Amino acid sequence: MTASGVIAHKIQSYLSGLSPRAVASLVRKLESARAAGSQDPHLDLILAASAKFLRATEVKETLSHDGTLRRDQVQRLFFEPIEEFLINENLPNRQEGRIYRPILPRIWTWLTRDLLPGDVKTVLAAAENSSVTDDRLHALVQALRARSVDAIGTALHGQNASDKERRRIVMEMGGERGLSELRDTFKILEAEKWLVPFLKTVPKSLNHNRFKGDMDVLKLVSCCAERYPDHLALVAAALLERSEQPAALCRFAGRLAHTDDPRVIAESKFAPFVDVVLSEAERLNVLALNHRQNNPDPVAFSQALTDFHQLVHQVELDIDLTQTLAWRKRLSGSKRALSDVVARELSGAPGAVRRALQVPMLDPDGSFQEDQDTIDDAVRALRVVVMVKQAPDTFAMNEMGKRTRQAVEQTLEIMTRSLLNDLPMTSGGQREAHVSAVDAAIMLSEIFYGSDFAAQLRRRRHNALRQADDLQSGAILPAKSGQPARHPAFAARP
């Protein structure tokens, strides 16, 4: 599961503890924030998880008596067949079958205002009517989708014949990219009668064996390719969403095309199965950059990098992209973009560790404030350093990674040793501040060296604190300048 999938799972776990009404209220607030132009990088992810939670819960009795909640559900019910194809990252290269979620409000507004204002108004009024059952409401929404397919199809056909109409739709959708997103949305809704039943026959979770060896999914997709060859990009996007190891779709494309030759696969109708995997590498690229710039979670950036590395590593094992120029350039571009960011992160790693291990200054009242942001920066940097060591080929920075590891190791070792040696000489508020720095050093050491080494440091920390208590009680003689403190039993020894 990718980083965004892990975060979405955590969000849904939290939402499961709330009532449907509370989740619906949260969704309304998030949608209002997005409409107001909020740039929060987590907004779309939280909104998607919240909406998925509402769809997954059976709350018919609640919906039947809450017109406001049911009205809010109409748009989500309308776009339900598209949910599996939505992504929250704006890809550098648009991939057919992967729809950028923020396009949906634009399409809905266009339908409501221009294409089917009366039909939408009727369905919204029915949603607010408590006498209309949920089954009836679902039927009305489904009928609205069917009429919308005709209306959108007519509009798309008209824009092909009229530059003026085309410019108008492009403006409504926010640009040429939005027009392409609209075409994909139309294509999915138009194919709903066969696409949704087909996807229901495909397992919700697919491990690499289902793509690399088993025959069930292969037969399903092969039959689909015979009947609906123009929709294979949509099928590929849906399978990617369900795959535990997205890179396995590359091998799957070869099985579908009955060849291991990348050039033959690239020229076949099954090329979208490789295209969509490369789009996933680009999505993880965008996700990693967003985490680095906007996410305060110190783990998110390195986790996205790890997901990217695992995907790229497996792709390069499964298919020789050096034989296909377009695919090779596409993957190389993703690797290069992330390598530049990783290089900047590595260059600042020793300094981030040094700042994180400074003993906090005491306030006039003897208290101190731990700089959590500085510690988080060091955690993120160290996780990147460790990750790069494990993925030298993906980011192609062996020399820089080696130099950074040496500098980090030296900094971490010297400062941790100094903190532990000085700990017995502290007392009061200064000791508490010193202990916080020691704890930070142990945490960073665990990231860099592992849990066994961290356990040794914790034992040294415990012994140092006990030694400090003995010093205060007089059980240990104070150390002379430049010498460690000595136990009375060793006082007479040379």
Residue pairs with C-beta under 8 A, 6 or more apart in sequence:
1 9
1 244
2 284
2 287
2 304
2 307
3 284
3 287
3 291
3 300
3 303
3 304
3 306
3 307
4 45
4 88
4 287
4 304
6 303
7 45
7 300
8 45
8 48
8 49
8 52
11 45
11 46
11 49
11 50
12 49
12 52
12 53
15 23
15 49
15 50
15 53
16 53
18 26
20 54
20 57
20 59
20 62
20 69
21 62
21 66
21 69
23 50
23 53
23 54
24 54
24 69
24 72
26 46
26 50
27 47
27 50
27 51
27 54
27 72
28 72
30 43
30 46
30 47
30 50
31 47
31 72
31 105
33 40
33 43
34 43
34 44
34 47
34 102
34 105
35 105
41 290
41 291
41 293
41 294
41 295
42 295
44 88
44 101
44 102
45 88
48 86
48 88
48 101
51 76
52 83
54 73
54 76
55 76
55 80
55 83
60 134
62 69
63 69
63 70
63 73
63 134
64 70
64 130
64 133
64 134
65 130
67 127
67 128
67 129
67 130
68 128
70 127
70 128
70 134
70 137
71 124
71 127
71 128
73 127
74 123
74 124
74 127
74 137
74 141
75 104
75 108
77 137
77 138
77 141
78 108
78 141
78 144
78 145
78 148
79 104
79 108
79 185
81 145
81 188
81 189
81 192
81 195
81 196
82 99
82 104
82 185
82 188
82 189
84 199
84 237
84 238
84 241
85 97
85 98
85 99
85 184
85 188
85 234
85 237
85 238
85 241
86 99
86 100
86 101
86 104
87 98
87 99
87 100
87 101
87 283
88 100
88 101
89 100
89 283
89 286
89 287
89 290
90 100
90 286
91 98
91 100
91 279
91 282
91 283
91 286
92 282
92 285
92 286
92 333
93 279
93 282
93 330
94 177
94 180
94 181
95 233
95 237
95 275
95 276
95 279
95 282
96 184
96 233
96 234
96 237
96 272
96 275
97 184
97 233
97 234
97 235
97 236
97 237
97 238
97 272
97 276
98 237
98 276
98 279
98 283
99 181
99 184
99 185
99 188
100 177
100 181
103 173
103 174
103 178
103 181
103 182
103 185
104 185
106 172
106 173
106 174
106 178
107 173
107 182
107 185
109 172
110 172
110 173
111 120
111 148
111 151
111 152
112 120
114 172
115 148
115 151
115 152
115 155
116 144
116 147
116 148
116 151
119 144
119 147
120 144
122 140
123 137
123 140
123 141
123 144
126 132
126 136
126 137
126 140
127 137
132 140
145 189
145 192
148 189
149 186
149 189
149 190
152 182
152 185
152 186
152 189
153 186
153 190
155 165
155 169
156 169
156 182
156 183
156 186
158 165
159 165
159 166
159 168
159 169
160 166
166 179
169 179
169 182
170 176
170 178
170 179
172 178
173 179
173 181
173 182
184 234
187 231
187 234
188 195
188 234
191 228
191 231
191 234
194 228
195 231
195 234
198 220
198 224
198 235
199 238
201 220
202 217
202 220
202 238
202 239
202 242
203 210
203 217
203 242
204 242
205 242
205 244
206 217
206 239
206 242
206 243
206 244
206 248
207 244
207 245
208 244
208 245
208 248
210 216
210 217
211 217
211 243
211 245
211 248
211 249
211 251
211 252
211 255
212 248
212 251
212 252
212 255
217 239
217 252
218 252
218 255
218 256
221 235
221 239
221 252
221 256
222 256
224 231
224 232
224 235
225 232
225 256
225 269
225 270
229 269
232 269
232 270
232 272
232 273
233 272
233 275
233 276
236 249
236 272
236 273
236 275
236 276
237 276
239 249
239 252
239 273
240 246
240 249
240 276
240 277
240 280
243 249
245 314
246 277
246 280
246 311
247 277
247 310
247 311
247 314
247 315
247 318
248 314
248 318
249 273
249 274
249 276
249 277
250 273
250 274
250 277
250 315
250 318
250 319
251 318
251 319
252 273
253 265
253 268
253 270
253 271
253 273
253 274
254 260
254 265
254 319
256 268
256 270
256 273
257 264
257 265
257 268
257 270
259 265
259 268
261 323
262 319
262 320
262 321
262 323
262 324
262 327
263 323
263 324
265 271
265 274
265 319
266 274
266 324
266 326
266 327
274 319
274 327
277 311
277 315
278 315
278 327
278 330
278 331
278 334
280 311
281 308
281 311
281 312
281 315
281 331
281 334
282 330
282 334
284 304
284 307
284 308
284 311
285 308
285 334
285 337
285 338
287 304
288 301
288 304
288 305
288 308
288 338
288 341
289 337
289 338
289 341
291 297
291 300
291 301
291 303
291 304
292 301
292 341
292 345
292 380
295 301
296 373
296 376
298 376
298 377
298 379
298 380
298 383
299 379
299 380
299 383
301 345
301 380
301 383
301 384
302 380
302 383
302 384
302 387
305 338
305 342
305 384
305 387
305 391
306 387
306 391
308 334
308 338
308 394
309 387
309 390
309 391
309 394
309 395
312 331
312 334
312 335
312 394
313 391
313 393
313 394
315 321
315 331
316 393
321 327
321 328
321 331
322 328
335 394
335 395
335 396
338 395
339 395
339 396
339 397
342 384
342 388
342 395
342 397
343 397
343 400
345 380
345 381
345 384
346 381
346 384
346 385
346 388
346 397
346 400
346 401
346 404
347 400
347 404
348 381
349 378
349 381
349 382
349 384
349 385
349 404
349 407
349 408
350 404
350 407
350 408
350 411
352 374
352 377
352 378
352 380
352 381
352 382
353 378
353 381
353 382
353 408
353 411
353 412
353 415
353 444
354 411
354 415
355 371
355 374
355 377
355 378
356 371
356 374
356 375
356 377
356 378
356 379
356 440
356 444
357 378
357 412
357 415
357 416
357 419
357 437
357 440
357 441
357 444
358 437
359 419
359 433
359 434
359 436
359 437
360 368
360 369
360 370
360 371
360 433
360 436
360 437
361 368
361 433
362 368
362 429
362 430
362 433
363 369
366 428
366 429
367 429
368 429
368 432
368 433
368 436
370 436
375 440
375 443
378 440
378 444
379 443
379 444
379 447
382 408
382 444
382 447
382 448
383 447
385 401
385 404
385 405
385 408
385 448
386 447
386 448
388 395
388 397
388 401
388 404
389 401
389 405
392 398
392 401
395 401
408 448
409 448
412 441
412 444
412 445
412 448
415 441
416 438
416 441
416 442
416 445
416 457
419 434
419 437
419 438
419 441
420 438
420 441
420 457
420 460
420 461
420 464
421 464
421 484
422 434
423 431
423 434
423 435
423 438
423 461
423 464
423 465
423 468
424 464
424 465
424 467
424 468
424 471
424 485
425 468
425 471
425 479
425 485
426 434
426 468
427 468
427 472
431 468
435 461
435 465
438 461
438 464
439 461
441 457
442 454
442 457
442 458
442 461
443 454
445 453
445 454
445 457
446 453
446 454
467 476
467 485
470 476
470 487
471 478
471 485
475 487
475 488
476 485
476 486
476 487
476 488
477 485
477 486
477 487
477 488
477 491
478 485
479 485
479 486
